[in-house]
Amino acid sequence: MSGLMPHPGAVIYTTTKAAVIGMMEAMRGELEPKGVICSAFCPGAVATKIAQSTRNRPDEPPSEAQAPDHWFVADSLDQMLNDRGRTPLDAARIVFDGVRAKQFWICTADEDMYQSLMRSRYDAILEHQLPPGAQY
């Protein structure tokens, strides 16, 4: 969902997710007439090991992962994913069902929560305001 709901502290992550969403929208329009269906998978919280992803990063160059509060943030994210996240198997089932149904948007997030956030963001865009949760 980070590609749809950008948030401070994850600039690179959010940027790549937003780029993939734009790419998939454009590809669907180009490829659907040729019989190829593209979907955009936008997972919400899924209980994975993403909070420990720094183990895969090189020591240089320095990144936000080396910030003094990094371990607090990683532990908090890990706890949230394990407490509220879907299992990877549940997320996979949602993806397979969505692809079979030829859905474009395939989301695993709690619809009520994200629907409210998306509406707030959409309203802010129409009003030329900074979206909720964004910071200067």
Secondary structure per residue as TSV (DSSP state, phi and psi in degrees):
chain	resnum	aa	ss	phi	psi
A	1	M	-	360.0	-10.7
A	2	S	T	-63.5	-24.5
A	3	G	T	-72.4	-21.1
A	4	L	T	-101.8	-28.4
A	5	M	S	-127.3	76.9
A	6	P	-	-57.7	149.3
A	7	H	-	-145.8	147.1
A	8	P	T	-59.5	149.7
A	9	G	T	92.9	-3.4
A	10	A	-	-141.8	47.7
A	11	V	H	-59.4	-51.8
A	12	I	H	-66.1	-43.6
A	13	Y	H	-60.1	-49.6
A	14	T	H	-62.3	-41.8
A	15	T	H	-60.8	-45.7
A	16	T	H	-67.3	-38.0
A	17	K	H	-66.3	-42.3
A	18	A	H	-64.5	-38.1
A	19	A	H	-64.0	-40.6
A	20	V	H	-66.4	-38.7
A	21	I	H	-62.2	-46.3
A	22	G	H	-61.0	-42.2
A	23	M	H	-61.8	-44.2
A	24	M	H	-67.1	-37.9
A	25	E	H	-62.4	-44.9
A	26	A	H	-66.4	-42.0
A	27	M	H	-64.1	-39.5
A	28	R	H	-59.5	-46.2
A	29	G	H	-62.5	-35.7
A	30	E	H	-79.9	-36.0
A	31	L	H	-97.1	-24.3
A	32	E	G	-57.1	-40.8
A	33	P	G	-61.7	-19.4
A	34	K	G	-96.3	6.7
A	35	G	T	89.4	8.0
A	36	V	-	-103.9	124.2
A	37	I	-	-103.8	127.3
A	38	C	-	-108.0	145.0
A	39	S	-	-127.3	151.8
A	40	A	E	-110.7	113.4
A	41	F	E	-89.5	118.2
A	42	C	E	-121.5	84.4
A	43	P	-	-74.0	147.2
A	44	G	-	-88.7	-141.0
A	45	A	-	-70.1	124.0
A	46	V	B	-128.5	131.2
A	47	A	-	-72.4	79.9
A	48	T	S	-114.9	-172.7
A	49	K	S	-100.7	28.2
A	50	I	G	-59.7	-30.8
A	51	A	G	-65.3	-19.8
A	52	Q	G	-100.5	17.7
A	53	S	G	-65.2	-16.4
A	54	T	G	-63.8	-20.1
A	55	R	G	-63.6	-18.5
A	56	N	G	-97.1	-2.6
A	57	R	S	-91.7	144.6
A	58	P	-	-70.2	161.1
A	59	D	S	-67.7	-28.6
A	60	E	-	-124.7	146.9
A	61	P	S	-77.3	161.8
A	62	P	-	-59.3	148.3
A	63	S	-	-138.8	178.6
A	64	E	G	-62.4	-20.1
A	65	A	G	-68.1	-16.8
A	66	Q	G	-100.5	8.7
A	67	A	S	-64.8	153.1
A	68	P	T	-56.9	-32.3
A	69	D	T	-93.3	10.6
A	70	H	H	-54.2	-47.6
A	71	W	H	-66.1	-35.8
A	72	F	H	-62.1	-46.4
A	73	V	H	-63.5	-45.8
A	74	A	H	-61.9	-43.7
A	75	D	H	-65.3	-40.2
A	76	S	H	-64.2	-43.1
A	77	L	H	-63.3	-45.1
A	78	D	H	-58.9	-44.9
A	79	Q	H	-62.8	-44.6
A	80	M	H	-62.3	-44.4
A	81	L	H	-62.6	-41.7
A	82	N	H	-72.2	-31.5
A	83	D	H	-78.8	-42.4
A	84	R	H	-116.9	-9.9
A	85	G	-	-78.0	152.4
A	86	R	B	-72.0	159.0
A	87	T	-	-75.1	154.3
A	88	P	H	-57.3	-36.3
A	89	L	H	-65.1	-41.9
A	90	D	H	-63.1	-43.4
A	91	A	H	-62.2	-41.2
A	92	A	H	-61.9	-40.1
A	93	R	H	-62.6	-41.1
A	94	I	H	-62.5	-41.8
A	95	V	H	-63.2	-49.9
A	96	F	H	-60.6	-42.6
A	97	D	H	-63.2	-41.7
A	98	G	H	-65.4	-42.0
A	99	V	H	-65.0	-44.2
A	100	R	H	-60.6	-35.4
A	101	A	T	-83.5	-0.2
A	102	K	T	60.5	34.5
A	103	Q	-	-74.5	146.4
A	104	F	S	-81.7	-59.6
A	105	W	E	-83.5	123.0
A	106	I	E	-123.6	106.4
A	107	C	E	-119.9	141.4
A	108	T	-	-104.5	-5.1
A	109	A	S	-71.5	158.9
A	110	D	-	-60.6	112.6
A	111	E	H	-59.7	-38.9
A	112	D	H	-62.8	-45.1
A	113	M	H	-67.0	-49.7
A	114	Y	H	-71.7	-29.2
A	115	Q	H	-63.4	-42.0
A	116	S	H	-64.5	-44.2
A	117	L	H	-64.6	-41.4
A	118	M	H	-67.1	-39.4
A	119	R	H	-63.6	-41.1
A	120	S	H	-63.2	-41.7
A	121	R	H	-66.4	-44.7
A	122	Y	H	-60.0	-45.2
A	123	D	H	-61.5	-41.7
A	124	A	H	-62.8	-40.2
A	125	I	H	-62.5	-46.0
A	126	L	H	-63.8	-30.2
A	127	E	T	-92.6	6.5
A	128	H	T	57.6	38.3
A	129	Q	-	-111.3	163.8
A	130	L	-	-70.6	129.8
A	131	P	-	-60.7	153.1
A	132	P	T	-56.0	139.6
A	133	G	T	87.7	-15.4
A	134	A	-	-80.7	153.6
A	135	Q	-	-135.1	152.5
A	136	Y	-	-86.7	360.0
